[in-house]
C-alpha cells in the first residue's frame, strides 16, 4: 500500500529540491541526508522523473549503499541505450543522404554531438528530428523502412515507434526499452494557447542531405529555452532541462545570447525569462545578469512576478497535485486567459483526440479511470479533493514496489 499522499507529496518536494542542489553544486564531500528508507525511495522516483539519475551517479557524493547501486545501474542502462541511439542516428543519416533531404537532430542528440554530455550521462527517451514540411513524407517512409510505425500525431509532431516494441514497465531507464522517434516540421510551443514558433532560427541556413547540426549555439539555446518554457507552462519541467541549459550557457558569449532576440533583434523572447531564472536559482553564476535584466523588460508583468517565486518542484511532476488551470499565468492578454479557461471547460476536438491518443499509447496512463472519465466528473472531483498526477504516481509506485536489489550490471 502507498503511504498517505500528504507524506508522498512532502517527501517528493524535499528530495527533489535536495537533488537539484546536489547536482547543481556538485560539491565533493557533501553530507549524506539522514533520510528514512521511504525518502530514499522517493528520491529514486524523483531522480528518474527528472532524468537526473545517471548524472547523479557521477556528481552525487551521498553515501547510501542502495542509492549508489541504483544510480550506477541507471548510468549503465543509459550508456548501453545510447549506443543503440547512436547506431540508429547513423542509419537515419545514411537514409536521408540517399533520399536527398536534410534532417536536424534536436535537443539531446545535439547536446551529445557537441560533447556536452558523455554517453551514459543524459537519458534520451526518444529521438527528435526536424524536417521541412515538403520532406515529411519522405522522412516518414525512411522511418518505416527502419522498422518503425506511425503511432499517433499531435499538433507538435508525429510519433513513430518500433514495430512490436514493448515499453519497459519498471523504474527508470532500461537498455532494452524502445527508442521512439518524434518527427517535427515546426519548432513551436503553446504558451498557453498562442503558439511561439522559432523554426526559422533552428533550421540550418544551408542544409545538406542527411543529419545537420543547429545553425549556431544560440539557436540550440533558443530551442532548449522554448522547450523548457513549454514544460514550465504545463508543469512538467525536469531537472535535466535546467542542467542542459546551464552546461550550454557555460559555452556562450555575448553574441550567442543576442541570438535569443532574433536576427533583427526585434523578436523579444519573453518566454525565456522563467526557465533562465530557474537555472540561475539552482546553478548560481550560470546565467549573465545582463541577460536576465534584458529579458525582464520583455516578459509580461504577471509572468515576470510569478517566475520570481518558482521552484523546480512547483513547475514539475514533483508537485503531486494536478492544477486545473496550469499555465494561465503565461497568458499575455485577458483574451488568451479566457481561451485557456474555455479549453479546460470545453476541450476542443483536437484536445480530446490528443487525450485519447495519450491514454492509448502511454504506459503510465493504462488502466487509470481518471483519464477516461467524463470531463464533468473530473471537474467535480477537483472541487471535492486534490487529485494526484498520474505520471507522478506511476513512478512513485514503481519506486516503492518490492524489487530485487539494484546492481550496476
C-alpha positions as CSV (number, residue, x, y, z in Angstrom):
1,X,0.0,0.0,0.0
2,X,1.1,3.6,-0.7
3,X,1.8,5.9,2.2
4,X,-0.6,8.8,2.7
5,X,-0.4,11.1,-0.2
6,X,0.4,14.1,2.0
7,X,3.6,12.2,3.1
8,X,4.4,11.4,-0.5
9,X,3.9,15.0,-1.6
10,X,6.2,16.4,1.2
11,X,8.8,13.7,0.5
12,X,8.9,14.4,-3.2
13,X,9.3,18.2,-2.5
14,X,12.1,17.6,0.0
15,X,14.0,15.1,-2.1
16,X,13.6,17.0,-5.4
17,X,15.0,20.2,-4.0
18,X,17.9,18.3,-2.4
19,X,18.6,16.5,-5.7
20,X,18.6,19.8,-7.6
21,X,21.1,21.3,-5.1
22,X,23.3,18.2,-5.1
23,X,23.5,18.2,-8.9
24,X,23.9,21.9,-9.4
25,X,26.5,22.5,-6.7
26,X,28.4,19.2,-7.5
27,X,30.4,19.7,-4.3
28,X,32.7,16.9,-3.1
29,X,32.2,15.7,0.4
30,X,28.5,16.7,0.7
31,X,26.8,15.4,3.7
32,X,24.5,12.4,3.1
33,X,20.9,13.2,4.0
34,X,19.6,11.5,7.1
35,X,16.5,10.2,5.2
36,X,14.2,7.4,6.0
37,X,14.0,4.5,3.6
38,X,10.8,5.9,2.2
39,X,12.5,9.2,1.5
40,X,15.4,7.4,-0.3
41,X,12.8,5.5,-2.4
42,X,11.1,8.8,-3.2
43,X,14.5,10.3,-4.1
44,X,14.9,7.5,-6.6
45,X,11.5,8.3,-8.0
46,X,12.4,12.0,-8.3
47,X,15.7,11.2,-9.9
48,X,14.0,9.1,-12.6
49,X,11.2,11.6,-13.2
50,X,13.7,14.4,-13.6
51,X,16.1,12.4,-15.9
52,X,18.9,13.0,-13.4
53,X,19.8,9.5,-12.1
54,X,22.8,8.9,-14.4
55,X,24.2,12.4,-13.8
56,X,23.9,12.0,-10.1
57,X,25.9,8.8,-10.3
58,X,28.8,11.0,-11.4
59,X,28.2,14.1,-9.2
60,X,26.4,12.9,-6.1
61,X,28.6,12.0,-3.2
62,X,25.9,10.8,-0.9
63,X,27.0,7.5,0.7
64,X,23.9,5.3,0.9
65,X,24.5,1.8,-0.5
66,X,21.1,1.2,-2.2
67,X,21.2,4.7,-3.6
68,X,24.7,4.3,-5.1
69,X,23.8,0.9,-6.7
70,X,20.6,2.4,-8.1
71,X,22.4,5.3,-9.7
72,X,25.2,3.1,-11.1
73,X,22.7,0.8,-12.6
74,X,20.8,3.7,-14.3
75,X,24.0,5.1,-15.7
76,X,24.9,1.7,-17.2
77,X,21.5,1.3,-18.8
78,X,21.6,4.8,-20.3
79,X,25.1,4.2,-21.6
80,X,24.0,1.0,-23.4
81,X,20.9,2.6,-24.7
82,X,23.0,5.5,-26.0
83,X,24.8,3.0,-28.2
84,X,21.5,1.9,-29.8
85,X,20.5,5.6,-30.3
86,X,23.9,6.4,-32.0
87,X,23.6,3.4,-34.3
88,X,20.0,4.5,-35.2
89,X,21.1,8.0,-35.9
90,X,23.8,6.7,-38.3
91,X,21.2,4.8,-40.2
92,X,18.9,7.8,-40.3
93,X,21.8,9.9,-41.6
94,X,22.5,7.4,-44.4
95,X,18.9,7.1,-45.4
96,X,18.4,10.9,-45.5
97,X,21.5,11.3,-47.6
98,X,20.3,8.6,-50.0
99,X,16.9,10.3,-50.1
100,X,18.4,13.7,-50.7
101,X,16.7,15.5,-47.8
102,X,18.1,17.3,-44.7
103,X,17.3,16.4,-41.1
104,X,18.2,18.2,-37.9
105,X,18.8,16.1,-34.9
106,X,17.4,18.0,-31.9
107,X,18.0,18.6,-28.2
108,X,19.6,15.5,-26.6
109,X,21.2,14.2,-29.8
110,X,22.6,17.7,-30.5
111,X,24.0,18.1,-26.9
112,X,25.7,14.7,-27.2
113,X,27.1,15.6,-30.7
114,X,28.5,18.8,-29.2
115,X,30.3,16.8,-26.5
116,X,28.3,18.5,-23.7
117,X,27.4,15.0,-22.4
118,X,29.3,11.8,-22.4
119,X,27.5,8.5,-23.2
120,X,25.6,7.3,-20.1
121,X,25.2,10.8,-18.5
122,X,22.0,12.0,-20.1
123,X,19.0,9.8,-20.8
124,X,17.1,10.2,-24.1
125,X,13.5,8.9,-24.0
126,X,13.3,9.4,-27.8
127,X,15.0,10.9,-30.8
128,X,13.6,14.3,-32.0
129,X,14.1,15.2,-35.7
130,X,13.2,18.3,-37.7
131,X,12.5,18.2,-41.4
132,X,10.8,20.5,-43.8
133,X,7.1,20.0,-44.4
134,X,7.9,19.1,-48.0
135,X,10.2,16.3,-46.8
136,X,7.9,14.9,-44.1
137,X,6.5,12.1,-46.3
138,X,10.0,11.0,-47.3
139,X,11.2,11.1,-43.7
140,X,8.2,9.0,-42.6
141,X,8.9,6.5,-45.3
142,X,12.5,6.3,-44.2
143,X,11.5,5.6,-40.6
144,X,9.1,2.9,-41.8
145,X,11.9,1.4,-43.7
146,X,13.9,1.2,-40.5
147,X,11.2,-0.8,-38.8
148,X,9.1,2.0,-37.4
149,X,5.3,2.5,-37.5
150,X,3.3,5.7,-37.0
151,X,1.8,5.7,-33.5
152,X,0.0,9.0,-33.3
153,X,0.1,12.6,-34.4
154,X,-0.2,15.7,-32.3
155,X,0.0,19.4,-33.2
156,X,3.7,19.5,-32.4
157,X,4.9,16.3,-34.0
158,X,4.3,12.8,-35.3
159,X,5.4,9.9,-33.1
160,X,6.9,6.7,-34.6
161,X,7.5,3.6,-32.5
162,X,9.4,0.4,-33.4
163,X,7.1,-2.2,-34.7
164,X,6.4,-4.7,-32.0
165,X,8.3,-2.8,-29.4
166,X,7.1,-3.1,-25.8
167,X,7.6,-0.3,-23.2
168,X,9.6,-1.1,-20.1
169,X,7.4,-1.1,-17.0
170,X,10.0,-0.9,-14.3
171,X,11.6,2.1,-12.5
172,X,13.8,4.3,-14.6
173,X,15.8,3.7,-17.8
174,X,16.4,0.3,-19.3
175,X,18.7,-0.7,-22.1
176,X,16.0,-2.6,-24.0
177,X,13.3,0.0,-23.8
178,X,12.1,1.0,-27.3
179,X,13.6,4.1,-28.9
180,X,10.8,6.2,-30.2
181,X,11.2,9.0,-32.8
182,X,9.3,12.3,-32.8
183,X,9.2,13.9,-36.3
184,X,8.8,17.7,-36.3
185,X,8.1,20.1,-39.2
186,X,7.9,23.1,-36.9
187,X,9.6,24.1,-33.6
188,X,6.8,25.7,-31.5
189,X,5.2,25.7,-28.1
190,X,1.7,26.9,-27.0
191,X,2.1,29.3,-24.1
192,X,-0.6,28.6,-23.0
193,X,-2.8,28.8,-26.1
194,X,-0.9,31.1,-28.5
195,X,1.9,29.3,-30.3
196,X,5.5,30.7,-30.3
197,X,7.3,29.4,-33.4
198,X,11.1,29.6,-33.8
199,X,11.5,27.2,-36.7
200,X,13.3,29.7,-38.8
201,X,16.0,30.1,-36.1
202,X,16.5,26.4,-35.8
203,X,16.6,25.3,-39.4
204,X,20.2,25.4,-41.0
205,X,20.9,28.3,-43.4
206,X,22.5,25.9,-46.0
207,X,21.3,22.4,-45.1
208,X,22.8,19.4,-46.7
209,X,21.2,15.9,-47.2
210,X,21.5,13.8,-44.1
211,X,21.8,14.9,-40.5
212,X,22.6,18.6,-39.9
213,X,23.5,20.4,-36.7
214,X,21.8,23.5,-35.4
215,X,23.0,26.6,-37.2
216,X,24.6,28.1,-34.0
217,X,24.9,27.7,-30.3
218,X,22.4,30.5,-29.8
219,X,19.9,28.6,-31.9
220,X,20.3,25.5,-29.8
221,X,19.9,27.6,-26.6
222,X,16.7,29.2,-28.1
223,X,15.2,25.7,-28.6
224,X,16.2,24.5,-25.1
225,X,14.7,27.6,-23.6
226,X,11.4,27.4,-25.6
227,X,11.1,23.7,-24.8
228,X,11.7,24.4,-21.1
229,X,9.2,27.3,-21.2
230,X,6.5,24.9,-22.6
231,X,7.3,22.4,-19.8
232,X,7.1,25.1,-17.1
233,X,3.8,26.2,-18.6
234,X,2.5,22.6,-18.3
235,X,4.2,21.9,-15.0
236,X,6.3,19.2,-16.5
237,X,9.8,20.7,-16.3
238,X,12.7,18.3,-15.5
239,X,16.0,18.9,-13.6
240,X,17.7,17.6,-16.7
241,X,16.3,20.5,-18.7
242,X,17.9,23.0,-16.3
243,X,21.2,21.1,-16.4
244,X,21.2,21.2,-20.2
245,X,20.8,24.9,-20.2
246,X,23.4,25.5,-17.6
247,X,26.0,23.5,-19.4
248,X,25.3,25.1,-22.8
249,X,25.3,28.6,-21.1
250,X,28.9,28.0,-20.0
251,X,30.0,27.9,-23.7
252,X,28.1,31.0,-24.7
253,X,29.4,34.5,-25.3
254,X,27.5,37.8,-25.8
255,X,27.0,37.2,-29.5
256,X,25.3,33.8,-28.7
257,X,23.0,35.3,-26.1
258,X,22.0,38.1,-28.6
259,X,20.6,35.4,-30.9
260,X,17.7,34.9,-28.5
261,X,16.3,38.2,-29.8
262,X,16.3,37.0,-33.4
263,X,18.4,38.2,-36.4
264,X,16.9,41.7,-36.3
265,X,16.9,42.0,-32.5
266,X,13.2,42.9,-32.5
267,X,11.7,39.5,-31.7
268,X,11.6,39.6,-27.9
269,X,11.9,36.2,-26.3
270,X,9.6,37.0,-23.4
271,X,9.2,33.3,-22.7
272,X,12.9,32.7,-21.9
273,X,12.9,34.5,-18.5
274,X,11.2,31.8,-16.4
275,X,13.5,29.0,-17.4
276,X,16.6,31.1,-17.1
277,X,15.5,32.4,-13.7
278,X,15.1,28.8,-12.6
279,X,18.6,27.9,-13.9
280,X,20.0,30.9,-12.1
281,X,18.3,29.8,-8.9
282,X,20.0,26.4,-8.8
283,X,23.1,27.0,-10.9
284,X,24.5,30.2,-9.5
285,X,26.5,32.4,-11.8
286,X,25.5,30.2,-14.8
287,X,23.4,33.0,-16.5
288,X,24.8,36.5,-17.1
289,X,22.9,39.1,-15.0
290,X,22.7,41.4,-18.1
291,X,20.8,38.7,-20.0
292,X,18.3,38.3,-17.1
293,X,17.8,42.1,-16.8
294,X,17.2,42.5,-20.6
295,X,14.6,39.6,-20.5
296,X,12.8,41.2,-17.6
297,X,11.9,44.1,-19.8
298,X,10.5,41.7,-22.4
299,X,8.5,39.5,-20.1
300,X,4.8,40.3,-19.3
301,X,4.4,41.7,-15.7
302,X,2.3,38.8,-14.3
303,X,4.7,36.1,-15.6
304,X,7.7,38.1,-14.5
305,X,6.3,38.3,-11.0
306,X,5.3,34.6,-10.8
307,X,8.7,33.5,-12.1
308,X,10.4,35.1,-9.2
309,X,8.9,32.6,-6.8
310,X,9.0,29.5,-8.9
311,X,11.0,26.4,-7.8
312,X,11.7,23.2,-9.6
313,X,9.1,21.3,-7.5
314,X,6.3,23.8,-8.3
315,X,6.7,23.6,-12.1
316,X,7.4,19.8,-12.4
317,X,5.8,16.5,-11.7
318,X,7.3,16.6,-8.2
319,X,4.3,18.8,-7.4
320,X,2.0,15.9,-6.7
321,X,-1.4,17.6,-7.2
322,X,-2.9,18.4,-10.6
323,X,-3.6,22.1,-11.2
324,X,-6.9,22.8,-13.1
325,X,-5.6,26.0,-14.8
326,X,-1.9,25.2,-15.1
327,X,-0.1,27.8,-17.2
328,X,-2.7,30.6,-17.1
329,X,-0.1,33.0,-15.8
330,X,1.6,32.7,-19.3
331,X,-1.4,34.4,-20.9
332,X,-0.4,37.8,-22.4
333,X,-3.9,39.2,-22.5
334,X,-7.3,38.7,-21.0
335,X,-8.4,37.1,-24.3
336,X,-5.7,34.5,-24.1
337,X,-6.6,33.7,-20.4
338,X,-10.3,33.4,-21.4
339,X,-9.4,31.0,-24.3
340,X,-7.2,28.9,-21.9
341,X,-10.1,28.7,-19.4
342,X,-12.6,27.8,-22.2
343,X,-10.4,25.0,-23.3
344,X,-10.4,23.5,-19.9
345,X,-14.2,23.8,-19.5
346,X,-14.9,22.6,-23.1
347,X,-12.0,20.9,-24.7
348,X,-11.5,21.2,-28.5
349,X,-11.8,18.1,-30.7
350,X,-8.1,18.2,-31.1
351,X,-7.6,18.2,-27.3
352,X,-10.0,15.2,-27.0
353,X,-8.1,13.3,-29.6
354,X,-4.8,14.1,-28.0
355,X,-6.1,12.8,-24.7
356,X,-7.4,9.6,-26.2
357,X,-4.0,9.0,-28.0
358,X,-2.1,9.5,-24.8
359,X,-4.4,7.1,-22.9
360,X,-3.9,4.6,-25.6
361,X,-0.2,4.8,-26.0
362,X,1.3,5.9,-22.6
363,X,2.1,3.1,-20.2
364,X,1.6,5.3,-17.1
365,X,-2.0,6.1,-18.2
366,X,-3.0,2.5,-18.8
367,X,-6.0,1.4,-16.6
368,X,-6.4,4.9,-15.0
369,X,-10.1,5.7,-14.7
370,X,-9.3,9.4,-14.2
371,X,-8.0,9.7,-17.8
372,X,-11.1,8.3,-19.4
373,X,-13.7,9.8,-17.0
374,X,-16.1,12.4,-18.4
375,X,-14.9,15.9,-18.2
376,X,-17.8,16.9,-15.8
377,X,-16.8,14.1,-13.4
378,X,-13.2,15.2,-13.4
379,X,-14.2,18.9,-12.7
380,X,-16.4,17.7,-9.8
381,X,-13.6,15.7,-8.4
382,X,-11.3,18.7,-8.5
383,X,-13.8,20.6,-6.4
384,X,-14.0,17.9,-3.8
385,X,-10.4,16.8,-3.2
386,X,-6.9,17.2,-4.6
387,X,-6.2,14.9,-7.5
388,X,-2.7,13.4,-7.8
389,X,-0.8,13.4,-11.1
390,X,-0.9,10.1,-12.9
391,X,2.7,10.4,-14.2
392,X,4.0,11.1,-10.7
393,X,2.0,8.3,-9.1
394,X,3.3,5.8,-11.7
395,X,6.9,6.5,-10.9
396,X,6.3,6.6,-7.2
397,X,4.6,3.2,-7.3
398,X,7.5,1.8,-9.3
399,X,9.9,3.1,-6.7
400,X,8.0,1.7,-3.8
401,X,7.4,-1.7,-5.3
402,X,9.5,-4.5,-3.8
403,X,12.2,-5.5,-6.3
404,X,15.5,-7.3,-6.5
405,X,18.5,-5.4,-5.1
406,X,19.8,-3.0,-7.6
407,X,23.1,-3.7,-9.3
408,X,25.3,-1.7,-11.7
409,X,25.5,-4.6,-14.1
